Amino acid sequence: MRIRLASLLALILLSACTPSPATPQNTDLEPAPVFTAIPTLTPLPPTPTFAIPPLDDAANVVYYFAPDACNAKWTNNGQELPCPGISGQTTSGYIGLLTQTELNLPYKADALLTIPSQDGNFYGIFGTFPAREIQLADFFRAELFCMPESKCDVTFSLGYYDADGNFYEPFPAWAYNDTQLPKLINFPLDVLAGQTVQLTLIVRANRNPLDNLAIWAEPRIFRHPNIATPTPSP
């Protein structure tokens, strides 16, 4: 898998990242080859392999985050960030949208590029989306990874604001670094069933804040057709 970086690098001016020639796609999704370290040399990381989503779920998706990205409020937990991000300004954090034509994945997807703050004060980026009611059958789905050329070490997580404006982050966090394969997330939101909340996508730098180009591929809410939502009492 290689992500087409030409248009993206022009946006964010990451002059230190030089794209390498495209790698043929692994169409059969076999595990990436394991590289054996040569003595005195640094081992090569595995080539990312992207998983097909567990279901052809488009008919049951009730919300896509990426097309609504700039209706969300983006901050580094101290400063509000513009959406889309401003060319060349990534120090305080950056948000960008990658469309299907800018990705090289084995399935149709839009993605969010989220770069945590690098200025030494915040080390995170938070996107709070418009309020919506969560139902019992709702799941959060996404594929999480970083651009292969970035030396990435981040933690993805999901939080929410309740109707009273209180913030909670009760869900598991998903750590990722550039030596790992992408993470396919299919997480139930049943603890929020019946509540109207503002879901918040979060990325935090784990150590070095530089070069963390974190991607949420096709983040969405899937409503499982085989889980019945209770009918309100009259």
C-alpha positions as CSV (number, residue, x, y, z in Angstrom):
1,M,0.0,0.0,0.0
2,R,1.2,3.4,-0.8
3,I,-0.7,6.6,-0.3
4,R,-0.3,9.1,-3.1
5,L,1.5,12.0,-1.4
6,A,1.9,14.5,-4.2
7,S,-1.1,16.7,-3.5
8,L,-0.8,16.3,0.2
9,L,2.8,17.3,0.4
10,A,2.1,20.4,-1.6
11,L,-0.5,21.3,1.1
12,I,1.5,20.8,4.3
13,L,5.0,21.4,2.9
14,L,6.7,18.6,4.7
15,S,9.9,19.0,2.7
16,A,11.7,16.4,4.8
17,C,9.4,13.6,3.6
18,T,10.5,12.4,0.1
19,P,8.1,9.9,-1.4
20,S,9.6,6.7,-2.6
21,P,8.5,4.8,-5.8
22,A,5.1,3.2,-5.6
23,T,4.9,-0.3,-4.4
24,P,2.6,-2.8,-6.2
25,Q,-0.6,-3.5,-4.3
26,N,-0.9,-6.7,-2.3
27,T,-4.2,-7.7,-3.8
28,D,-4.5,-11.0,-2.0
29,L,-4.0,-9.4,1.4
30,E,-1.3,-11.9,2.4
31,P,0.7,-10.9,5.5
32,A,3.6,-8.5,4.7
33,P,7.0,-10.2,4.4
34,V,9.1,-10.2,7.5
35,F,12.5,-8.5,7.1
36,T,15.5,-10.0,8.8
37,A,17.8,-7.4,10.2
38,I,21.3,-7.4,8.8
39,P,23.9,-7.0,11.6
40,T,24.8,-3.3,12.3
41,L,21.9,-2.2,10.1
42,T,18.4,-1.0,11.2
43,P,15.6,-3.5,10.4
44,L,13.1,-2.4,7.9
45,P,9.5,-2.0,9.1
46,P,6.8,-4.2,7.6
47,T,4.9,-3.0,4.6
48,P,1.4,-1.9,5.7
49,T,-1.3,-4.3,4.6
50,F,-4.9,-2.9,4.6
51,A,-7.7,-5.0,5.7
52,I,-11.0,-5.1,3.9
53,P,-13.8,-3.8,6.2
54,P,-15.6,-6.7,8.0
55,L,-18.8,-6.1,6.0
56,D,-19.9,-4.3,2.9
57,D,-21.6,-1.9,5.3
58,A,-22.5,1.1,3.2
59,A,-26.2,0.4,3.3
60,N,-26.1,0.4,7.1
61,V,-23.8,3.4,7.7
62,V,-25.8,6.3,9.3
63,Y,-22.9,8.8,9.6
64,Y,-19.6,9.4,7.8
65,F,-17.2,11.7,9.7
66,A,-14.9,12.7,6.9
67,P,-17.3,14.6,4.7
68,D,-18.5,16.5,7.8
69,A,-14.9,17.3,9.1
70,C,-15.2,21.0,8.7
71,N,-18.5,21.1,10.6
72,A,-16.5,19.8,13.6
73,K,-14.6,22.0,16.0
74,W,-10.9,21.2,15.9
75,T,-8.5,22.1,18.7
76,N,-5.2,21.1,20.3
77,N,-6.9,21.4,23.7
78,G,-5.7,25.0,24.0
79,Q,-6.1,26.6,20.6
80,E,-8.8,26.3,18.0
81,L,-7.6,25.0,14.6
82,P,-8.8,25.9,11.1
83,C,-10.4,23.3,8.9
84,P,-9.0,22.6,6.5
85,G,-5.6,23.3,7.8
86,I,-3.5,26.1,6.4
87,S,-0.7,25.2,4.1
88,G,2.7,25.2,5.9
89,Q,1.1,25.6,9.4
90,T,1.3,22.3,11.2
91,T,3.0,23.3,14.5
92,S,-0.2,23.8,16.4
93,G,-1.9,20.9,14.7
94,Y,-3.4,20.2,11.3
95,I,-6.6,18.7,9.9
96,G,-7.0,17.7,6.2
97,L,-9.4,15.6,4.1
98,L,-8.0,12.8,1.8
99,T,-10.5,11.8,-0.8
100,Q,-10.8,8.4,-2.6
101,T,-8.7,9.6,-5.5
102,E,-5.8,10.5,-3.1
103,L,-5.8,7.0,-1.4
104,N,-4.5,3.7,-2.7
105,L,-6.6,1.3,-0.6
106,P,-8.4,-1.9,-1.8
107,Y,-11.8,-0.3,-0.9
108,K,-13.5,3.0,-1.4
109,A,-12.7,5.4,1.4
110,D,-12.4,9.0,2.4
111,A,-10.0,9.7,5.2
112,L,-9.0,12.4,7.7
113,L,-5.4,13.4,8.1
114,T,-4.8,14.6,11.7
115,I,-1.5,15.9,12.8
116,P,-1.2,16.5,16.6
117,S,0.3,19.8,17.9
118,Q,4.1,19.9,17.8
119,D,4.7,23.1,19.8
120,G,5.6,21.4,23.1
121,N,2.5,22.5,24.9
122,F,-0.4,20.3,23.9
123,Y,0.8,17.2,21.8
124,G,-2.7,16.4,20.6
125,I,-5.6,17.2,18.2
126,F,-9.3,16.9,19.0
127,G,-12.2,17.0,16.5
128,T,-15.7,17.4,18.1
129,F,-18.5,16.6,15.7
130,P,-22.1,17.9,15.6
131,A,-24.4,16.3,18.2
132,R,-26.3,13.2,17.2
133,E,-28.4,10.5,19.0
134,I,-26.7,7.2,19.4
135,Q,-28.7,4.0,19.2
136,L,-28.2,0.6,20.7
137,A,-27.1,-1.0,17.4
138,D,-24.5,1.7,16.6
139,F,-20.8,0.8,16.1
140,F,-17.8,3.1,15.5
141,R,-15.8,1.8,12.5
142,A,-12.5,3.0,11.0
143,E,-9.1,1.9,9.9
144,L,-6.3,3.6,11.7
145,F,-2.8,4.1,10.5
146,C,-0.2,6.7,9.6
147,M,1.4,7.7,6.3
148,P,4.2,5.2,5.6
149,E,6.9,7.8,5.2
150,S,6.2,9.4,8.6
151,K,8.0,8.2,11.8
152,C,4.7,8.0,13.6
153,D,4.0,7.1,17.2
154,V,0.5,8.1,18.3
155,T,-2.5,7.0,20.2
156,F,-6.0,7.3,18.6
157,S,-9.0,7.5,20.8
158,L,-12.7,8.4,20.9
159,G,-14.4,10.6,23.4
160,Y,-17.7,12.6,23.6
161,Y,-19.4,15.6,25.1
162,D,-22.8,14.9,26.7
163,A,-25.9,17.1,26.5
164,D,-24.6,19.2,29.5
165,G,-21.2,19.8,27.9
166,N,-19.3,17.4,30.1
167,F,-16.4,15.6,28.3
168,Y,-15.8,11.8,28.7
169,E,-13.2,9.5,27.2
170,P,-14.4,6.0,28.4
171,F,-13.5,3.9,25.3
172,P,-10.3,2.0,24.7
173,A,-7.4,3.9,23.2
174,W,-5.6,2.5,20.1
175,A,-1.8,3.0,20.0
176,Y,-0.1,2.9,16.7
177,N,3.5,3.4,15.4
178,D,5.1,3.2,12.0
179,T,6.3,-0.4,12.5
180,Q,2.8,-1.8,12.9
181,L,0.0,-2.9,10.5
182,P,-3.1,-0.7,10.3
183,K,-5.8,-1.2,13.0
184,L,-9.3,-2.1,11.9
185,I,-11.7,-0.7,14.6
186,N,-15.3,-2.0,15.0
187,F,-16.3,-0.8,18.5
188,P,-19.9,-0.8,20.0
189,L,-21.4,2.5,21.2
190,D,-24.2,0.8,23.2
191,V,-23.1,2.5,26.4
192,L,-24.3,5.7,24.8
193,A,-27.6,4.3,23.5
194,G,-30.4,6.9,23.8
195,Q,-28.1,9.8,24.5
196,T,-27.4,12.8,22.2
197,V,-23.7,13.4,22.2
198,Q,-20.9,15.1,20.3
199,L,-18.4,12.4,19.4
200,T,-14.8,13.5,19.4
201,L,-11.9,12.0,17.4
202,I,-8.6,12.4,19.3
203,V,-4.9,11.8,18.3
204,R,-2.1,12.3,20.8
205,A,1.6,12.1,20.2
206,N,3.3,9.4,22.4
207,R,6.8,10.7,22.4
208,N,8.4,12.8,19.6
209,P,5.6,15.1,18.4
210,L,7.2,15.6,15.0
211,D,6.2,13.8,11.8
212,N,3.0,12.2,13.2
213,L,0.7,12.0,10.2
214,A,-2.2,10.1,11.6
215,I,-5.0,8.9,9.3
216,W,-8.6,7.8,10.1
217,A,-9.7,5.9,7.0
218,E,-13.5,5.9,6.5
219,P,-14.5,6.8,10.1
220,R,-18.2,6.1,10.4
221,I,-21.1,5.0,12.5
222,F,-22.5,1.7,11.4
223,R,-26.0,0.6,12.6
224,H,-26.1,-3.2,12.9
225,P,-29.2,-4.5,11.1
226,N,-29.5,-7.5,13.4
227,I,-29.6,-5.6,16.7
228,A,-33.1,-4.4,17.5
229,T,-33.4,-0.9,18.9
230,P,-36.2,-0.7,21.6
231,T,-39.3,1.1,20.6
232,P,-40.1,4.0,22.9
233,S,-43.1,3.5,25.2
234,P,-46.2,5.5,24.3
